[in-house]
Amino acid sequence: MNTSTENTAVTPVTRRSVLKTLGLGALGVGSLSLLKTEAFAASGPGQDAAVLNFALNLEYLEAEYYTYAVTGHGIEGSGVAVNGAGTLGQVTVKANPKVNFTTTAFKQYAEEIAVDERNHVKFLRSALAQAGIQPVARPAINLRESFMDAASAGEGPRLRWAGEIPE
């Protein structure tokens, strides 16, 4: 009897371990572009600021989406600054945006993602400020109609929901 195979522990795959692996992979791929020093140097600090502010706009969207879902209020209510360069936009949401999650696990995942997204906003705002660049203000975000507009746009294939009977 081979006891070495019987006593081998199997490490469970968790959401956290998968996200960590994906994050490390993305960081690795992103780091490859830094090896092209001539291309990086040619972009200049103005381009770097534009890229970081673009990323900040995306993080505002994600942070607002998940924060409204788990708390019923926006990121400002969680102490995250949204002011900055440009015009500060409002977030449009449905009445009572807090989600009644069907399982505790789904709720915990959403809460964790909301915290992560708010931390991304804080990080990018801090990085820009430390570089002497004013972060862009949160743009207007419409969480009420945006998903329906995206689903009905164009003449492309219609979206299918899980469990739908195929035509």
N, C-alpha and C positions, 0 to 999 in steps of 0.2 A: 504494500500500500504506500502510495506516495503522499506523505503528509504535507509536503510543501505546497501542493496544489489545493489541498483541502483547507488549509489555514490562510489562504490568500484572501485578503479583504478587498471587496469591490467598493471603490469610492463612488458614491452616488453623484449623478450629474444634477446640479442645481441650476436654477435661473441665474444666480449670482456668479457661479463658475463659468457659465456660458457667456454672460455679458462681459466678464473679466477677460476671457480669452478673446472675444471679438474686439474688445477695446484695445488689448495689447496688439492684436493683429493690425487694427486700423492705425495705431500709433506707429507700428513698424513700417507699414506702407507709406504713411505720411512722412516718416523720417527719410525715406529714400529720396524724396524730392529735395531735401536739404543737401544731399550729396552733390547735386548739380549747382555748385556755388555760383557759377556765372549767371545762371537763370535767376537764382534767388537774389543776388546782388543787383541785377538789372531791374527788379521790381520796385525797389526803393521803399522807404518808410511810409510814404503816402499810400502805396498799394497795400502794404501790410495792414495799415489802419483800416482801409476799406474792407479788406477781407475779414478782419476781426469784427468790425461793426456789422457786416453782413451776417456773420455767425451769431452775433448777439441778437439780431432780429429774429433769427430762427429759434434761438433759445428762449426769447420772450414768448414766442408762439407756443412752444412745447411746455414751458413752465406755466403759462396761463391755462392751457388746456388741462393739464393734470391737476393743477392746484384747484381750479374750479370744480373739477370732478370729485376730488376727495374732501374739500373743505367748504365748497359753496361760495368762496370769495377768491379774489385775485391775488397775485403775488405781492402787491402792496400791503395787503392785510397780513401777510406773513413776514413783513419787514424788508422786502426787497425793493430797492430804489428803481424807478423807471424813468426818471427825468434825464435830460441830457440835451445834446445838440439836435436841432430840428424841432418839429412840432410833435408834442406828446399826443398820442392817440388814445381813444377809449377802447375798452373791450366790450363787445356786444355779445351777450349770452342770453339763453332762454331763462325764464323765471324758474327759480329753484334749481340751479344747475348741479347741485350736489347729487352724485349718483348713489342709488341704493344698490350696492354690489350684491351679487347673488351668492358669493362665497367669501369667507374670511380671507382666503388666499388671494383672490382677485383684488380685494380691498388693500391688503398688505402690499401687493405688487404695485398698485397704483400710487399708494402713499410713498413707497420707496422711490419710484420714478419721479414723483412730484418734488421730493426733497432733492434728488439728483439734479433735476432740471433747474430748480431755483439756485442751487449751488453753481451750476454752469453760468447762469446769468451773473451771479456775484463775481465769479472768477473772471469772466471776460470784462466786466465793468472795471474791476480792480486792475487787471493787466493793462487795459487801455489808459486808465488814470495814471498808473505808475510810469507809463511811457510818455506822459504829458499830453495825452489825447483825450478830449472829452468824449465819453461814450455817447452813442446815438440814443435818443429817447425812444421809448417803446412806441411802435407804430400803432395805427388803428388796427384792431384785430376783431374779426367778426366770426365768432364761434357758433352763432345761431344759424346762419344760412350757408356758410361756406361749404359744409359737407354735402348738402343737398345740391348746391350749385355745381360742385365738382362731379357729383354723380349723374347729373342730367346734362352736362356739357357735351356738345357735339353729337355726331351721329355714330360714334364708336359703339363697341359692344356694351350691352347693358350689364350693370353689376349684378352678380348673383350672390344670394345669401346662402349660407350653409343649410343644407336640408331641402333646398328648393328642387322641385321636380323639373328635370331638363325638358326642353321643348322637343 
